[in-house]
Amino acid sequence: MLGKQNILIIDDDIHNIQLAINILKENKSYNIIFTTSGEEALKRVHEYKFDLILLDIIMEPMDGFEVCKILKSDSFTCDIPIIFLTAKDDEQSISKGFDLGAVDYITKPFFINELVARVKTHVNMKVYEDSLKDKIELQYQLMLEQNKMAAMGEMIGNIAHQWKQPLSVITTVSSGIKAAKEVGMPIDETKEIESLDSILINAQHLSKTIDDFKDFFKQKDRILFKIKDVIEKTINLIDSTLRHNGIKIKKNIKDIEFMGLDNELIQVFINIINNSQDILTKLNQKSKIINIIVYEENNEAIVKISDNAGGIKDEIMPHIFEAYFTTKQSSNGTGIGLHMSKKIVEDHFKGTIEVKNIACNDGLKGVEFTIKLPIFQY
Amino acid sequence: MAEIQTVLIVDDIPMNIQVAMNILKNEGYKMLFAQSGQKAFEIIKENNVDLILLDVMMPELNGFEVCEILQKDKNSKDIPIIFLSGKDSSSDIEKAYEVGGADYVVKPFINIELIKKVNTHITLKKLKDIYVKDKEC
């Protein structure tokens, strides 16, 4: 077990504190701090990160039950295990102690190995719990990275598409001028300027594409952003493959401001739109449409993204947000795109994401994702 | 995490087993019982027991002896044991921790105390298993 564990002893009788310290100091991994009043204890808990609190009950003016209540109602201290250590040994007090959220209740006088064992139980429990929390956080970070790499792979395909058109314009125009010069053909001056302009515009377009992609992969700080911009950026990033695949995007967007990592929301939208795109591309139908609607309702931004790609099979529907669930066996599905999207919406935007099959206006079936993002006052 | 945990109650008096089972009935554990140490060994061999509630005062093998035997067997030494004993046997408390018991609860039970202690040691065992497995990887 790494590091020392901080234990706080709260007792108005210094002899009791001394006794407990003498017993517990045998364990070299404990760092013991004490206070003689509840009021002082409530200050100390914010100075250190405590792994356990030993709490006396009969104290003036604030008793141990009161201290426990306050600690359990504060999000910063509510996870610290509390053991009551007290001479009050009636059944009512013991029940009350546990009811208030204490993990154990030791009555005085106690045996040395009794105190040692019970303290060890709860210190160990806290250490294991913390390490498990760290592990879950690490897994989440890994998954985020994995999703980003997968997105990067798809992005490279998008970049290739986006660059084809402007590169071909630049090549055609410049080689045209060169050929004309070489054979001594007279060139109309306004035509020449027009040609150079079109090279310039296309080069600028290429440069802007690079900026867009660079932004997407760079981890930034939380910013105030507009949902309309996020959707525009999303579409810019994948526009050329959408057009290549004959998919039309329809938008009806109310602009709403948000605070957070706009890149993460872009990732969510790309994951959803790419899924629709994958299916639509394989279909032979004439109209391939992805609809994006944003409106405000009950202090939430409602984002609906739907397609007319036939919908999701009933047996698959309950699993689509599970990690490592994918139907794209042959292609590059990682099975974490929608899982990550759900995590981002829930954990980072405190929102919800739902999916259902719908009937479209054109008589086709499709799928509709509804993302609800609570609007906070910033 | 969804798997069901098993609690074994060892007490020679059926009434006491009944009382403990009643208190724990809403906690979602599978409950087994034995009326002697010998019977407990058999059950532990055949089942995956996650926690043992062990009465101290029993004819033939008493609780401490049962605990010592379980502690010596590598198949059972990691199962947490909570001793159960009457109120006026305070010297038992010291002995309980000496022989390797995880905790000690006095009879008659205070319901929430028994429930919390059972939950604590079952969770601790689970977390420890995960922690140890992680360290090995």
Interface residues (C-beta under 8 A of the other chain):
Chain A: E91 I94 S95 F98 D99 V103 D104 Y105 F111 N113 E114 V116 A117 R118 T121 H122 N124 M125 V127 Y128 E129 S131 L132 K135
Chain B: I93 E94 Y97 E98 G101 A102 D103 Y104 I110 N111 I112 E113 K116 K117 T120 H121 T123 L124 L127 K128 I130 Y131 D134
